[in-house]
Amino acid sequence: MSILKLKNRIELFDYLVRNTLTGTPIQFARKLGMSKSSLYLFIEELAAMNIPVVYNKERKNYEYSKKGKLVFGFQSLNHR
């Protein structure tokens, strides 16, 4: 997968989670253009990076267990 495609997928993932638009694992996987098993692997990788995404069985939706958002990009370090 290209870096640009991965960046777009991460940004879509974050948007859907923060706006409670994920739905069930099957629905979420379809929205991201992947299989359910690929979604689970993707979420495992995010969890390994300490991204607090969890599935809320009551709401049938993915959410972050802490307030925040994913950021993908370059951060400048100002040196004086």
NORVENLIN-V66030 format. One record per backbone hydrogen bond with DSSP energy under -0.5 kcal/mol. NH is the residue of the N-H (numbers start at 1). CO is the residue of the C=O. E is the energy in kcal/mol with one decimal. If there is no record, write none. Layout:
nh=NH co=CO e=E
nh=NH co=CO e=E
//
This chain:
nh=6 co=2 e=-2.3
nh=7 co=3 e=-2.8
nh=8 co=4 e=-2.4
nh=9 co=5 e=-2.2
nh=10 co=6 e=-2.6
nh=11 co=7 e=-2.5
nh=12 co=8 e=-2.4
nh=13 co=9 e=-2.9
nh=14 co=10 e=-2.6
nh=15 co=11 e=-2.3
nh=16 co=12 e=-2.8
nh=17 co=13 e=-2.4
nh=18 co=14 e=-2.9
nh=19 co=15 e=-1.7
nh=20 co=17 e=-1.6
nh=21 co=16 e=-3.1
nh=22 co=16 e=-0.5
nh=28 co=24 e=-3.0
nh=29 co=25 e=-2.6
nh=30 co=26 e=-2.1
nh=31 co=27 e=-2.1
nh=32 co=28 e=-1.6
nh=33 co=29 e=-0.6
nh=33 co=30 e=-1.0
nh=34 co=29 e=-2.6
nh=39 co=35 e=-2.1
nh=40 co=36 e=-2.1
nh=41 co=37 e=-1.9
nh=42 co=38 e=-2.5
nh=43 co=39 e=-2.7
nh=44 co=40 e=-2.2
nh=45 co=41 e=-2.2
nh=46 co=42 e=-2.1
nh=47 co=43 e=-2.7
nh=48 co=44 e=-1.9
nh=49 co=45 e=-0.7
nh=49 co=46 e=-1.0
nh=50 co=47 e=-1.9
nh=51 co=46 e=-2.0
nh=52 co=50 e=-0.7
nh=53 co=51 e=-2.2
nh=54 co=63 e=-3.1
nh=56 co=54 e=-0.5
nh=56 co=61 e=-3.3
nh=57 co=55 e=-0.9
nh=60 co=56 e=-1.7
nh=61 co=56 e=-1.4
nh=63 co=54 e=-2.7
nh=65 co=52 e=-3.1
nh=76 co=74 e=-0.5
nh=78 co=76 e=-0.7
nh=79 co=77 e=-0.6
//
